[in-house]
C-alpha cells in the first residue's frame, strides 16, 4: 500500500490515502482495484478514534510554528521529510525521476506555487499542488506513487500530503534533494552571521556624525550607527500605523464637517438660485422698457422692473444671511476635506516607506563557492552583491553544507542556526542494505556538527562583506558553502540553485530552460486528458 502514498508524522502516526476516488474513476473496476480500495478502507477503519483529531492538531502546530520549514528529499529512501528548524515534523513517500530523467541532488527553493497546474512539456499532464523548484520544470506535486522512481524529474507526493504541504509552505522554502537521508542539527559558531547596524548607507547616519576612531577594516562607528533595518522597519511600520489612524480620524472629521455644512450648502444654493432668477427678471424688465413704444407699455415695464428689483433685494438679503451663517461651516468642511486628502497621501507614503524598509528584512541567501573563491548574496530572489574571499586549503574539497537562520535570540542581537550537509558522514548508517525497500526504512543520519564547524573555520570573509550581510540577515536566511558553482538554473526569480555535479543530471539535462513567461502562465482550453481521467496515468 505504501506504493500509493502515505503521510506520516514524526511520531509514527500514518494517514493512508483514501481510495474511494479510484472506484469513481473506473466504471467497471477490476478485482484488484476493489480489493485495494477495501484494504484502504480497512486500514482507515482500524485507525484510533482520535487519530484524525491528533493529525489535525499536529498540522495546526506545524502551521503555527514560527521556525522556517525545510523539505529534505531522500532519493535512495524515496521519501520527503519536512523540518521545522531541526525538528522533523512530517514525512511521506515520494517518486522521483526515473533513469535518464533523474531528479538531480542539490539545493533548491520554491519559486512558484499553483494549485492546478498542467505540464508544458509532457502531454499537458496534470500536476496538482505544483510547487516549482526550477524554471526548467523540476517541481514538487501530487502524483502516482508506484513505489520506485518513475517521474520525468519532478518529485511526486501523495495527494493529501501535497495539498497540506502546499498550504504550509511559502515561496522561498528550501527543498534539499539528497542521495541518502540526512537531518539538520542545531549549530552555534562565531563565524555565522549576526544581525548588525547599518554601516553601508550613509544617509542613515545623523547629521551630527562623529567617527570614534574604530580601525576595524570596512567599519565606521559613530553617533547613531546602532540603527538596524529591523528597528527602522519597526519604526516605519509604527509610523504607517499612526498615519493610518490619522487618515481615519481626518476622514471622519471631514465626513462630520461635510454633514454639518450640507444644510447650509443647500440653503445657499437655493438663495443663489433665487438671486439668479431675480436678476433675470430685472434684465427682462429693462429690455421691456427699451422696447416700449407707448406710455402705457413704459409704465408696465417700469412696474415690472420695480418688482424685480424688490425681489432681487430680498434674494440678496437672504443669500447674505445664509452665507453669513453657513460659510464658516463650509470653510471648515473644505479645510477638513483637504486635511483628509493630505492625511491619505501621507498614509500611502508611510506605507510605501514601511514596505521599502520591510524588503530589507527579507531572508538573505549567501552562497560561497570553493571553485570560484567568491561569495554571492541574494535577497528576495535578486542579486545584491558579490565579493572575493579566502578559503584555507583551497585545493581540498569542502563538501556542501547549508546553514539556516531559524530565529532571533538574545533580544534580536543574534540568530539561532541549523546545519545540513548534503552527504552523511561515513558509517552514519551501519545497517545492512540488502534490499531497496529495507534501505527506505533506514532513519536519517544526522549532520556531523564537528565537520560543519570545520567548514566554517576554513572560510575567511572580508569584513566589509560581513558588515553588509549583517545589516540584512534575518530568520530564514541561509549560508551555503559548497565545492560547486551555482547552477545555471540560478536566474531571475530564483534563489541560489546548487546541483551536485557528481550525481545524475537527467532531470535537468532533458529540460528546456527559461520558458517564456507568457507561455508558462498561458493555459489554453483543452479536452480532459488521459492523465486526468486515469488515476494510474504515468506522468
GUGU-168890 format. One line per 8 residues: their letters; for each residue x, y, z of C-alpha. Coordinates in steps of 0.1 Angstrom, whole numbers, padded with zeros to 4 digits. Layout:
N
a) X:Y:Z; ...
This chain:
539
xxxxxxxx) 0000:0000:0000; 0029:0023:0006; 0033:0025:-0032; 0001:0045:-0035; 0014:0070:-0009; 0011:0078:0027; 0015:0108:0050; 0034:0103:0083
xxxxxxxx) 0041:0124:0113; 0074:0122:0131; 0058:0102:0159; 0047:0074:0136; 0011:0085:0130; 0001:0074:0095; -0027:0086:0072; -0034:0063:0043
xxxxxxxx) -0046:0080:0012; -0083:0073:0006; -0092:0051:-0023; -0128:0060:-0030; -0118:0082:-0059; -0102:0052:-0075; -0135:0035:-0077; -0151:0066:-0091
xxxxxxxx) -0126:0067:-0119; -0134:0032:-0131; -0168:0023:-0145; -0160:-0014:-0141; -0132:-0017:-0116; -0111:-0048:-0117; -0110:-0072:-0087; -0076:-0058:-0079
xxxxxxxx) -0090:-0023:-0076; -0119:-0035:-0054; -0095:-0054:-0031; -0071:-0024:-0029; -0099:0000:-0020; -0113:-0024:0005; -0079:-0027:0021; -0076:0011:0023
xxxxxxxx) -0110:0013:0039; -0100:-0014:0064; -0068:0005:0073; -0088:0037:0077; -0114:0019:0099; -0085:0005:0120; -0073:0040:0130; -0079:0050:0166
xxxxxxxx) -0109:0072:0171; -0088:0102:0179; -0063:0097:0151; -0079:0123:0128; -0081:0148:0156; -0045:0142:0165; -0034:0146:0129; -0054:0178:0126
xxxxxxxx) -0039:0191:0158; -0004:0183:0146; -0009:0200:0113; -0022:0231:0132; 0010:0230:0153; 0032:0229:0122; 0012:0257:0106; 0016:0278:0137
xxxxxxxx) 0054:0274:0141; 0075:0305:0136; 0105:0284:0126; 0113:0281:0089; 0102:0249:0072; 0126:0229:0050; 0120:0198:0029; 0146:0171:0026
xxxxxxxx) 0140:0146:-0002; 0160:0114:0000; 0164:0097:-0034; 0176:0063:-0020; 0148:0063:0006; 0122:0077:-0018; 0107:0099:0009; 0104:0135:0018
xxxxxxxx) 0107:0149:0053; 0096:0183:0065; 0116:0200:0092; 0108:0230:0114; 0142:0241:0124; 0159:0209:0133; 0127:0191:0142; 0113:0165:0118
xxxxxxxx) 0075:0172:0118; 0061:0155:0087; 0072:0129:0061; 0058:0110:0032; 0068:0086:0004; 0077:0101:-0030; 0085:0090:-0065; 0115:0109:-0080
xxxxxxxx) 0129:0109:-0115; 0134:0076:-0133; 0166:0065:-0151; 0178:0092:-0176; 0153:0117:-0160; 0168:0116:-0125; 0159:0143:-0101; 0193:0160:-0095
xxxxxxxx) 0206:0161:-0060; 0210:0197:-0049; 0197:0227:-0030; 0166:0244:-0044; 0138:0267:-0031; 0101:0271:-0040; 0099:0298:-0067; 0062:0294:-0078
xxxxxxxx) 0030:0277:-0065; 0000:0267:-0084; -0029:0245:-0071; -0040:0235:-0106; -0011:0232:-0130; -0005:0213:-0162; 0028:0202:-0177; 0042:0224:-0205
xxxxxxxx) 0065:0195:-0215; 0047:0162:-0212; 0013:0160:-0228; -0004:0186:-0207; -0002:0162:-0177; -0020:0173:-0145; 0004:0184:-0117; -0019:0192:-0087
xxxxxxxx) -0005:0214:-0059; 0026:0222:-0080; 0055:0239:-0062; 0082:0249:-0088; 0119:0244:-0080; 0134:0254:-0113; 0121:0274:-0143; 0131:0244:-0165
xxxxxxxx) 0104:0223:-0149; 0115:0205:-0118; 0088:0207:-0092; 0070:0191:-0062; 0035:0180:-0070; 0009:0153:-0063; 0011:0122:-0085; 0012:0085:-0089
xxxxxxxx) 0035:0066:-0065; 0044:0032:-0079; 0070:0025:-0052; 0100:0034:-0073; 0115:0064:-0092; 0091:0069:-0122; 0088:0106:-0130; 0104:0128:-0156
xxxxxxxx) 0124:0146:-0129; 0097:0160:-0107; 0091:0148:-0071; 0057:0132:-0068; 0040:0131:-0034; 0008:0116:-0020; -0022:0138:-0029; -0033:0147:0006
xxxxxxxx) 0003:0154:0017; 0009:0175:-0014; -0022:0196:-0006; -0012:0200:0031; 0024:0210:0022; 0011:0234:-0004; -0009:0252:0024; 0020:0251:0048
xxxxxxxx) 0049:0262:0026; 0058:0297:0014; 0077:0310:-0016; 0114:0306:-0008; 0111:0275:0013; 0142:0254:0009; 0139:0220:-0007; 0171:0199:-0004
xxxxxxxx) 0174:0167:-0026; 0200:0143:-0011; 0212:0108:-0021; 0209:0094:0014; 0185:0108:0040; 0201:0132:0064; 0188:0156:0091; 0198:0191:0101
xxxxxxxx) 0212:0198:0135; 0214:0229:0157; 0248:0247:0155; 0264:0277:0171; 0296:0292:0158; 0312:0327:0158; 0316:0326:0120; 0278:0325:0115
xxxxxxxx) 0263:0359:0107; 0247:0381:0134; 0223:0410:0129; 0242:0442:0129; 0238:0480:0125; 0235:0498:0092; 0270:0508:0081; 0268:0509:0043
xxxxxxxx) 0241:0536:0039; 0255:0570:0049; 0220:0585:0047; 0210:0566:0078; 0237:0583:0099; 0226:0615:0116; 0239:0650:0105; 0260:0653:0137
xxxxxxxx) 0281:0623:0127; 0314:0619:0146; 0337:0590:0140; 0351:0574:0172; 0383:0562:0158; 0374:0525:0154; 0400:0510:0130; 0383:0477:0120
xxxxxxxx) 0386:0475:0082; 0354:0484:0065; 0337:0496:0096; 0330:0532:0107; 0314:0536:0141; 0299:0568:0152; 0269:0585:0167; 0236:0569:0157
xxxxxxxx) 0252:0539:0139; 0233:0514:0162; 0203:0517:0138; 0193:0484:0121; 0169:0477:0093; 0148:0458:0118; 0145:0489:0141; 0139:0512:0111
xxxxxxxx) 0113:0488:0097; 0096:0487:0131; 0096:0525:0133; 0083:0529:0098; 0056:0503:0104; 0046:0521:0136; 0046:0554:0116; 0024:0538:0089
xxxxxxxx) 0000:0527:0116; -0002:0562:0131; -0006:0576:0096; -0035:0552:0090; -0051:0563:0123; -0046:0599:0113; -0061:0594:0079; -0091:0576:0095
xxxxxxxx) -0096:0604:0120; -0093:0631:0093; -0118:0612:0071; -0143:0610:0099; -0138:0647:0107; -0143:0656:0071; -0174:0635:0069; -0188:0651:0101
xxxxxxxx) -0179:0686:0088; -0195:0679:0054; -0227:0667:0071; -0229:0698:0093; -0223:0721:0063; -0247:0702:0040; -0279:0720:0051; -0263:0754:0047
xxxxxxxx) -0249:0745:0013; -0284:0736:0002; -0298:0769:0016; -0270:0788:-0001; -0277:0771:-0034; -0314:0779:-0031; -0306:0816:-0022; -0282:0818:-0051
xxxxxxxx) -0309:0804:-0074; -0334:0829:-0062; -0309:0857:-0067; -0302:0845:-0102; -0338:0844:-0112; -0344:0879:-0097; -0315:0892:-0118; -0330:0876:-0149
xxxxxxxx) -0364:0894:-0142; -0346:0927:-0138; -0329:0922:-0172; -0362:0912:-0187; -0378:0944:-0174; -0350:0965:-0187; -0354:0950:-0222; -0392:0956:-0220
xxxxxxxx) -0386:0993:-0211; -0362:0996:-0241; -0388:0981:-0264; -0418:1001:-0251; -0434:1023:-0277; -0462:1038:-0257; -0466:1054:-0223; -0487:1025:-0211
xxxxxxxx) -0460:1000:-0221; -0433:1020:-0205; -0453:1022:-0172; -0459:0985:-0172; -0422:0978:-0178; -0412:1002:-0150; -0436:0984:-0126; -0422:0951:-0137
xxxxxxxx) -0386:0963:-0131; -0396:0977:-0097; -0410:0944:-0086; -0379:0926:-0100; -0356:0949:-0081; -0375:0943:-0049; -0374:0906:-0054; -0336:0908:-0061
xxxxxxxx) -0330:0928:-0030; -0349:0902:-0009; -0329:0874:-0026; -0296:0892:-0019; -0306:0898:0017; -0315:0861:0021; -0282:0850:0004; -0262:0873:0027
xxxxxxxx) -0279:0859:0057; -0275:0823:0048; -0239:0829:0037; -0230:0846:0070; -0244:0817:0089; -0232:0789:0067; -0199:0800:0052; -0179:0792:0083
xxxxxxxx) -0194:0757:0082; -0185:0754:0045; -0150:0767:0052; -0145:0741:0080; -0157:0713:0057; -0134:0724:0029; -0104:0725:0052; -0113:0691:0067
xxxxxxxx) -0116:0677:0031; -0082:0690:0022; -0068:0677:0055; -0083:0643:0049; -0068:0642:0014; -0034:0652:0028; -0037:0626:0055; -0045:0599:0029
xxxxxxxx) -0015:0609:0008; 0007:0608:0040; -0007:0573:0048; 0002:0560:0014; 0037:0574:0016; 0041:0560:0051; 0030:0525:0039; 0054:0528:0009
xxxxxxxx) 0083:0536:0033; 0074:0508:0056; 0072:0484:0027; 0106:0495:0014; 0121:0490:0048; 0104:0457:0051; 0121:0444:0020; 0154:0448:0038
xxxxxxxx) 0141:0422:0063; 0135:0396:0035; 0157:0364:0040; 0191:0368:0026; 0210:0339:0009; 0247:0338:0008; 0265:0313:-0015; 0302:0305:-0012
xxxxxxxx) 0318:0285:-0040; 0352:0269:-0035; 0356:0266:-0072; 0352:0304:-0079; 0366:0316:-0045; 0338:0341:-0043; 0308:0349:-0022; 0275:0358:-0037
xxxxxxxx) 0245:0374:-0020; 0208:0374:-0030; 0178:0388:-0013; 0142:0385:-0025; 0154:0364:-0054; 0175:0393:-0066; 0213:0397:-0067; 0227:0421:-0040
xxxxxxxx) 0264:0419:-0043; 0294:0395:-0046; 0328:0396:-0031; 0361:0376:-0033; 0371:0357:-0002; 0397:0333:0011; 0393:0296:0017; 0421:0278:0036
xxxxxxxx) 0434:0247:0018; 0416:0258:-0013; 0426:0227:-0032; 0410:0204:-0007; 0372:0196:-0011; 0349:0213:0014; 0317:0194:0006; 0283:0212:0005
xxxxxxxx) 0267:0224:0037; 0237:0247:0042; 0233:0268:0074; 0199:0282:0080; 0189:0310:0104; 0160:0298:0125; 0151:0326:0149; 0163:0357:0167
xxxxxxxx) 0178:0352:0201; 0192:0375:0228; 0167:0402:0221; 0174:0402:0184; 0212:0406:0187; 0219:0371:0175; 0204:0342:0155; 0199:0305:0161
xxxxxxxx) 0211:0284:0132; 0209:0248:0119; 0234:0230:0097; 0225:0204:0070; 0252:0186:0050; 0244:0172:0015; 0262:0139:0024; 0261:0118:0056
xxxxxxxx) 0294:0111:0073; 0309:0077:0065; 0294:0050:0087; 0263:0071:0097; 0240:0042:0089; 0256:0008:0095; 0225:-0013:0089; 0229:-0038:0061
xxxxxxxx) 0210:-0026:0030; 0202:-0059:0014; 0171:-0047:-0004; 0158:-0014:-0018; 0127:-0013:0005; 0149:-0021:0035; 0171:0009:0027; 0140:0031:0027
xxxxxxxx) 0132:0021:0063; 0166:0034:0075; 0162:0066:0096; 0180:0098:0086; 0216:0103:0096; 0224:0135:0114; 0247:0161:0100; 0280:0159:0117
xxxxxxxx) 0283:0191:0137; 0321:0190:0141; 0325:0187:0103; 0301:0216:0098; 0321:0237:0122; 0354:0229:0104; 0337:0240:0071; 0330:0274:0087
xxxxxxxx) 0365:0277:0100; 0380:0274:0065; 0361:0304:0053; 0375:0340:0057; 0351:0367:0045; 0362:0403:0042; 0349:0425:0070; 0330:0449:0047
xxxxxxxx) 0311:0419:0032; 0303:0407:0067; 0290:0441:0077; 0268:0443:0046; 0254:0409:0052; 0249:0416:0089; 0227:0446:0080; 0201:0424:0063
xxxxxxxx) 0205:0389:0078; 0173:0376:0095; 0155:0343:0102; 0150:0321:0071; 0183:0334:0058; 0208:0308:0046; 0246:0304:0041; 0255:0277:0016
xxxxxxxx) 0292:0266:0013; 0300:0243:-0015; 0327:0229:-0038; 0302:0235:-0066; 0295:0266:-0086; 0259:0280:-0087; 0238:0261:-0112; 0229:0278:-0145
xxxxxxxx) 0193:0273:-0132; 0200:0303:-0109; 0185:0332:-0127; 0159:0360:-0124; 0132:0350:-0100; 0152:0322:-0082; 0173:0318:-0051; 0206:0301:-0054
xxxxxxxx) 0203:0267:-0070; 0232:0244:-0063; 0233:0210:-0081; 0257:0182:-0071; 0279:0176:-0102; 0287:0140:-0091; 0251:0130:-0092; 0229:0121:-0123
xxxxxxxx) 0217:0152:-0140; 0190:0137:-0163; 0161:0157:-0149; 0180:0189:-0157; 0196:0179:-0190; 0163:0167:-0206; 0145:0200:-0199; 0144:0233:-0217
xxxxxxxx) 0153:0263:-0196; 0136:0296:-0190; 0104:0291:-0209; 0088:0324:-0220; 0068:0338:-0190; 0037:0343:-0210; 0038:0306:-0222; 0044:0294:-0186
xxxxxxxx) 0012:0311:-0174; -0010:0305:-0205; -0033:0276:-0203; -0055:0270:-0234; -0089:0254:-0232; -0084:0217:-0238; -0103:0184:-0236; -0098:0163:-0205
xxxxxxxx) -0066:0143:-0209; -0060:0107:-0201; -0039:0117:-0171; -0070:0134:-0156; -0093:0105:-0160; -0070:0077:-0150; -0055:0078:-0115; -0027:0055:-0125
xxx) -0016:0075:-0156; 0022:0077:-0159; 0034:0113:-0156
